[in-house]
Amino acid sequence: MTSPRHAVRGRLPDVRPLDRLSSIKIKLGVLVTATVTLAAFITWLGLHYHLGPSRTLPLAVVVSVIAVQFLARGMTSPLREMTAAARAMAGGDYSQRVRATSRDEVGQLAEAFNTMADDLEHVDLLRREMVANVSHELRTPVTALRAQLENMVDGVSAPDQATLQAALDQTERLGRLVGYLLDLSRIEAGAVGLDITEVPLGAFLQDAAAAAAPVAADKALTFEVHVEPTDLTVPADAERLHQVVANLLHNAVRHSPSGATVRLEARRAGGGVVIDVVDQGPGIAPADRRRVFERFTRGNAPAQTGQVSTGGTGLGLAIVRWAVQLHGGTVHVADSRTGCIMRVTLPLDHPRGPSPAATVGG
């Protein structure tokens, strides 16, 4: 049975004596039987006391109607509450719930309605948060870029290499955010599939490290790639897997101290392949390790380090989790004494060739 978190307001008190019955058919049978029995009893009383048909029949009808109203009101109360709650939802109020106390089909419908209302309320909250977060994420680089351009136009600053590089960095940040949002929209539409091929991880990870090297140049970071065995391959969509590794490397670079080393490691484990991206940054607090893969969530460093992970859009790891799950794998933050280990596990038995979803929506 489901207890409503917020009961529908404006409801008259109702009694539900038939809630213990597990079927609407049994309830209707009890209702008909009770009505007929009550009418027969009133008729017998009228005949016994010689009231005559003119008095007995109207009295039997009135008493039967009152009994039907009393029993039927409790049976139909969840339906009336659902009607009121649905109207409230149409107006944007998702807090209404239905009191589901019966065990019959109407009670099951009420429980399903409450579950749907919870889901809709959660989705609406996510939508509001997403709009607010996207607005914030877009406003920051747009404001910085606008200020830089205004300064150059007004002659406050010269369009030198440093100023242009700062403007380019803000533009690239905008581009990454727009790319993430496009990916998320494709995910929601189910318009993404996989083209599975055998990916040689040695060369693949070396290429990924080389692509991330320009981003790490300012911090003088170095990359190390270890693959065991050296000819290790994994069935995967190379483009999506690159998206995973690139996002993890981008996070590792952002949170690593200057002069540190970022390691990429790959090995067989059980029936799959494990890919680790290891940095020497402040790490992610254990309480935040599951949340960092949610949209617009950033992980905080453990309290004892005195550092806080900042920067980024909060979308990259959500994309990573989606792409890994699309391969039938998992991603999580592994335990580490220092730094952070982002661990991706992919199965070795993924079917080769394009997935059926690849033809949906392009």
C-alpha positions as CSV (number, residue, x, y, z in Angstrom):
1,M,0.0,0.0,0.0
2,T,1.1,3.5,-0.8
3,S,0.9,6.4,1.6
4,P,0.6,9.7,-0.3
5,R,3.2,12.2,0.4
6,H,0.8,15.1,-0.3
7,A,-2.8,14.0,-0.3
8,V,-5.2,15.7,-2.7
9,R,-6.7,18.7,-1.1
10,G,-10.4,19.6,-0.8
11,R,-11.4,15.9,-0.4
12,L,-14.5,15.1,1.7
13,P,-13.9,12.4,4.3
14,D,-14.8,9.0,2.9
15,V,-15.1,5.5,4.3
16,R,-13.7,2.5,2.5
17,P,-15.1,-0.6,4.1
18,L,-14.4,-2.8,1.1
19,D,-10.7,-2.0,0.8
20,R,-9.7,-5.4,2.2
21,L,-11.2,-7.2,-0.9
22,S,-8.6,-7.9,-3.5
23,S,-10.8,-7.6,-6.7
24,I,-13.2,-5.0,-8.1
25,K,-15.4,-7.9,-9.3
26,I,-15.7,-9.1,-5.7
27,K,-16.5,-5.6,-4.6
28,L,-19.2,-5.2,-7.2
29,G,-20.7,-8.5,-6.2
30,V,-20.7,-7.5,-2.5
31,L,-22.3,-4.2,-3.5
32,V,-25.1,-5.9,-5.5
33,T,-25.7,-8.5,-2.9
34,A,-25.8,-6.0,0.0
35,T,-28.2,-3.8,-1.9
36,V,-30.6,-6.6,-2.9
37,T,-30.5,-8.1,0.7
38,L,-31.2,-4.7,2.2
39,A,-34.1,-4.0,-0.2
40,A,-35.6,-7.5,0.6
41,F,-35.2,-6.8,4.3
42,I,-36.9,-3.4,4.1
43,T,-39.7,-5.0,2.1
44,W,-40.1,-7.8,4.6
45,L,-40.3,-5.2,7.5
46,G,-42.9,-3.3,5.6
47,L,-45.1,-6.3,5.0
48,H,-44.6,-7.5,8.6
49,Y,-45.8,-4.2,10.0
50,H,-48.5,-3.8,7.4
51,L,-47.1,-0.6,5.9
52,G,-48.4,-1.4,2.5
53,P,-46.6,-1.3,-0.9
54,S,-47.0,2.4,-1.3
55,R,-44.7,3.0,1.7
56,T,-42.6,-0.1,1.6
57,L,-41.3,0.2,-2.0
58,P,-40.1,3.9,-1.8
59,L,-38.5,3.2,1.6
60,A,-36.6,0.2,0.2
61,V,-35.4,2.2,-2.8
62,V,-34.2,5.1,-0.7
63,V,-32.4,3.0,1.8
64,S,-30.8,0.9,-1.0
65,V,-29.6,4.1,-2.8
66,I,-28.1,5.4,0.5
67,A,-26.3,2.1,1.0
68,V,-25.0,2.1,-2.6
69,Q,-23.7,5.7,-2.2
70,F,-21.9,4.8,1.1
71,L,-20.1,1.7,-0.4
72,A,-19.5,3.1,-3.9
73,R,-18.0,6.3,-2.6
74,G,-15.1,4.5,-1.0
75,M,-14.6,2.4,-4.2
76,T,-14.4,5.4,-6.5
77,S,-12.5,7.8,-4.2
78,P,-9.1,7.0,-5.8
79,L,-10.5,7.7,-9.2
80,R,-11.8,11.1,-8.1
81,E,-8.4,11.9,-6.5
82,M,-6.6,10.9,-9.7
83,T,-8.8,13.2,-11.7
84,A,-8.0,16.1,-9.3
85,A,-4.3,15.2,-9.3
86,A,-4.2,15.0,-13.1
87,R,-5.8,18.5,-13.4
88,A,-3.2,19.8,-10.9
89,M,-0.4,18.3,-13.0
90,A,-1.7,20.0,-16.1
91,G,-1.2,23.2,-14.2
92,G,2.4,22.4,-13.2
93,D,1.8,21.1,-9.7
94,Y,3.3,17.6,-9.4
95,S,3.0,17.3,-5.6
96,Q,-0.5,15.8,-5.6
97,R,-0.7,12.1,-4.6
98,V,-3.6,9.6,-4.4
99,R,-4.4,7.7,-1.2
100,A,-4.1,4.1,-2.3
101,T,-5.5,1.9,0.5
102,S,-7.3,-0.9,-1.4
103,R,-5.8,-4.0,-2.9
104,D,-7.9,-4.3,-6.0
105,E,-7.3,-3.0,-9.5
106,V,-8.2,0.6,-8.6
107,G,-5.7,0.5,-5.7
108,Q,-3.0,-0.8,-8.1
109,L,-3.9,1.9,-10.5
110,A,-3.6,4.5,-7.7
111,E,-0.1,3.1,-6.8
112,A,1.0,3.3,-10.4
113,F,-0.4,6.9,-10.6
114,N,1.7,7.9,-7.6
115,T,4.8,6.3,-9.1
116,M,4.2,8.2,-12.3
117,A,3.7,11.4,-10.3
118,D,7.0,10.9,-8.5
119,D,8.8,10.3,-11.8
120,L,7.2,13.4,-13.4
121,E,8.1,15.5,-10.4
122,H,11.7,14.3,-10.5
123,V,11.9,14.9,-14.3
124,D,10.4,18.4,-13.8
125,L,13.0,19.1,-11.1
126,L,15.8,17.9,-13.4
127,R,14.5,20.1,-16.2
128,R,14.5,23.2,-14.0
129,E,18.0,22.4,-12.7
130,M,19.3,21.8,-16.2
131,V,17.9,25.1,-17.5
132,A,19.4,26.9,-14.5
133,N,22.8,25.2,-14.8
134,V,23.0,25.5,-18.6
135,S,22.2,29.2,-18.2
136,H,25.0,29.6,-15.7
137,E,27.5,27.5,-17.7
138,L,26.8,29.6,-20.8
139,R,26.8,32.9,-19.0
140,T,30.3,32.5,-17.6
141,P,32.3,32.1,-20.8
142,V,30.0,34.4,-22.7
143,T,30.5,37.2,-20.2
144,A,34.3,36.7,-20.1
145,L,34.5,36.6,-23.9
146,R,32.3,39.7,-24.2
147,A,34.5,41.6,-21.8
148,Q,37.7,40.7,-23.6
149,L,36.2,41.7,-27.0
150,E,34.9,45.0,-25.6
151,N,38.3,45.8,-24.1
152,M,40.0,45.1,-27.5
153,V,37.4,47.2,-29.4
154,D,37.7,50.1,-26.8
155,G,41.5,50.0,-27.0
156,V,41.8,49.0,-23.3
157,S,43.8,46.0,-24.2
158,A,45.8,45.1,-27.3
159,P,44.8,42.1,-29.4
160,D,48.1,40.4,-28.5
161,Q,48.8,36.6,-28.3
162,A,47.8,36.3,-24.6
163,T,44.4,38.2,-25.1
164,L,43.5,36.2,-28.2
165,Q,44.5,32.9,-26.5
166,A,42.2,33.8,-23.5
167,A,39.3,34.5,-26.0
168,L,40.0,31.3,-27.8
169,D,39.9,29.3,-24.5
170,Q,36.5,30.8,-23.7
171,T,35.3,29.9,-27.2
172,E,36.5,26.3,-26.8
173,R,34.7,26.1,-23.5
174,L,31.5,27.2,-25.2
175,G,32.1,24.6,-27.9
176,R,32.6,21.8,-25.5
177,L,29.4,22.7,-23.6
178,V,27.4,22.9,-26.8
179,G,28.9,19.5,-27.9
180,Y,27.9,17.9,-24.6
181,L,24.3,19.3,-24.8
182,L,24.0,17.9,-28.4
183,D,25.2,14.5,-27.2
184,L,22.7,14.6,-24.3
185,S,19.9,15.5,-26.7
186,R,20.8,12.6,-29.0
187,I,20.9,10.3,-25.9
188,E,17.4,11.4,-24.9
189,A,16.1,10.8,-28.4
190,G,17.7,7.4,-28.6
191,A,19.4,8.3,-31.8
192,V,22.8,6.9,-31.0
193,G,24.1,3.5,-31.8
194,L,27.5,1.7,-31.9
195,D,29.7,0.6,-34.8
196,I,31.6,-2.2,-33.0
197,T,35.1,-3.1,-34.2
198,E,38.3,-4.5,-32.6
199,V,40.1,-1.5,-31.2
200,P,43.9,-2.1,-30.5
201,L,44.3,-0.4,-27.1
202,G,48.0,0.2,-27.3
203,A,47.9,2.5,-30.3
204,F,44.4,3.9,-29.3
205,L,45.6,5.1,-25.9
206,Q,48.8,6.5,-27.3
207,D,46.8,8.5,-29.8
208,A,44.4,9.7,-27.0
209,A,47.4,10.8,-24.9
210,A,48.9,12.7,-27.9
211,A,45.6,14.5,-28.5
212,A,45.5,15.6,-24.9
213,A,49.1,16.8,-24.8
214,P,48.4,20.3,-26.0
215,V,45.9,20.8,-23.3
216,A,48.4,19.7,-20.7
217,A,51.3,21.8,-22.0
218,D,50.7,24.7,-19.7
219,K,51.1,22.4,-16.7
220,A,54.1,20.5,-18.1
221,L,52.2,17.2,-17.6
222,T,53.5,13.9,-18.9
223,F,51.5,10.9,-20.1
224,E,52.4,7.2,-19.5
225,V,50.6,4.4,-21.3
226,H,50.8,0.8,-20.1
227,V,48.9,-2.0,-21.9
228,E,49.2,-5.6,-20.8
229,P,49.5,-7.5,-23.1
230,T,50.8,-5.1,-25.7
231,D,48.5,-6.5,-28.4
232,L,45.3,-6.2,-26.2
233,T,42.1,-5.3,-28.2
234,V,38.6,-4.6,-27.1
235,P,35.3,-4.7,-29.2
236,A,34.1,-1.2,-29.1
237,D,33.0,1.8,-31.1
238,A,36.2,3.7,-31.6
239,E,34.6,7.1,-31.8
240,R,32.6,6.6,-28.6
241,L,35.5,5.0,-26.8
242,H,37.7,8.0,-27.7
243,Q,34.9,10.3,-26.3
244,V,35.2,8.3,-23.0
245,V,39.0,8.5,-22.8
246,A,39.2,12.1,-23.9
247,N,36.7,13.2,-21.3
248,L,38.6,11.3,-18.5
249,L,41.9,12.7,-19.7
250,H,40.5,16.2,-19.8
251,N,39.4,15.8,-16.1
252,A,42.7,14.3,-15.2
253,V,44.6,17.2,-16.7
254,R,42.4,19.8,-15.1
255,H,42.9,18.4,-11.6
256,S,46.5,17.4,-11.8
257,P,49.3,19.6,-10.3
258,S,52.0,21.0,-12.5
259,G,54.7,18.6,-13.5
260,A,52.6,15.5,-12.6
261,T,52.1,12.3,-14.5
262,V,48.8,11.1,-15.9
263,R,48.8,7.3,-16.5
264,L,46.6,5.3,-18.9
265,E,46.6,1.6,-18.1
266,A,44.7,-1.2,-19.8
267,R,44.6,-4.9,-18.9
268,R,42.4,-8.0,-19.0
269,A,40.3,-8.7,-15.9
270,G,37.9,-11.6,-15.7
271,G,35.7,-11.6,-18.8
272,G,36.5,-8.0,-19.8
273,V,39.0,-5.2,-20.2
274,V,39.8,-2.6,-17.6
275,I,41.0,0.9,-18.6
276,D,42.3,3.1,-15.8
277,V,43.0,6.9,-16.1
278,V,45.1,7.8,-13.1
279,D,46.0,11.3,-12.0
280,Q,47.9,12.8,-9.0
281,G,45.3,15.4,-8.2
282,P,43.3,15.8,-4.9
283,G,41.0,12.9,-5.7
284,I,37.2,12.7,-5.2
285,A,35.6,12.4,-1.8
286,P,34.0,9.0,-1.3
287,A,30.6,10.6,-0.7
288,D,30.7,12.2,-4.1
289,R,32.0,9.3,-6.2
290,R,28.6,8.2,-7.4
291,R,27.2,11.7,-7.8
292,V,30.0,12.9,-10.1
293,F,28.5,10.9,-13.0
294,E,25.2,12.8,-12.7
295,R,24.6,15.8,-14.9
296,F,26.0,19.1,-13.8
297,T,27.7,17.5,-10.7
298,R,31.3,18.3,-9.8
299,G,33.2,16.2,-7.3
300,N,34.9,17.7,-4.4
301,A,38.3,16.8,-3.1
302,P,38.5,15.0,0.2
303,A,38.3,17.3,3.1
304,Q,41.7,16.6,4.4
305,T,43.4,17.9,1.3
306,G,42.0,21.3,1.6
307,Q,41.4,21.4,-2.1
308,V,38.2,21.6,-4.1
309,S,37.8,20.2,-7.7
310,T,36.6,23.1,-9.8
311,G,36.0,23.9,-13.4
312,G,34.4,22.0,-16.2
313,T,30.7,21.8,-17.1
314,G,29.6,18.9,-15.0
315,L,28.5,17.1,-18.2
316,G,31.6,15.2,-19.3
317,L,31.3,12.4,-16.8
318,A,27.6,12.0,-17.5
319,I,28.6,11.5,-21.2
320,V,31.2,9.0,-20.1
321,R,28.8,6.9,-18.1
322,W,26.3,6.9,-21.0
323,A,28.9,5.8,-23.6
324,V,30.3,3.1,-21.3
325,Q,26.8,1.7,-20.5
326,L,26.0,1.7,-24.2
327,H,28.9,-0.7,-24.6
328,G,27.5,-2.9,-21.8
329,G,30.3,-1.8,-19.4
330,T,30.7,0.1,-16.2
331,V,32.6,3.2,-15.0
332,H,33.4,4.2,-11.4
333,V,36.0,5.9,-9.2
334,A,38.3,3.3,-7.8
335,D,39.9,3.4,-4.4
336,S,43.3,5.1,-4.4
337,R,45.7,6.3,-1.7
338,T,46.7,9.3,-3.8
339,G,45.1,11.0,-6.7
340,C,42.1,9.7,-8.6
341,I,41.6,6.5,-10.6
342,M,38.7,6.5,-13.1
343,R,38.1,2.9,-14.0
344,V,36.3,1.8,-17.1
345,T,35.4,-1.9,-17.5
346,L,34.2,-3.2,-21.0
347,P,33.1,-6.7,-21.9
348,L,35.0,-8.8,-24.4
349,D,31.8,-10.4,-25.8
350,H,30.1,-7.4,-27.3
351,P,28.6,-8.3,-30.7
352,R,30.6,-6.9,-33.7
353,G,29.1,-4.7,-36.4
354,P,26.6,-1.8,-36.3
355,S,24.0,-2.0,-33.5
356,P,20.4,-1.7,-34.5
357,A,20.1,1.6,-32.7
358,A,22.7,3.1,-35.1
359,T,20.1,3.4,-37.8
360,V,17.6,5.3,-35.7
361,G,17.7,9.0,-36.3
362,G,21.0,9.0,-38.1
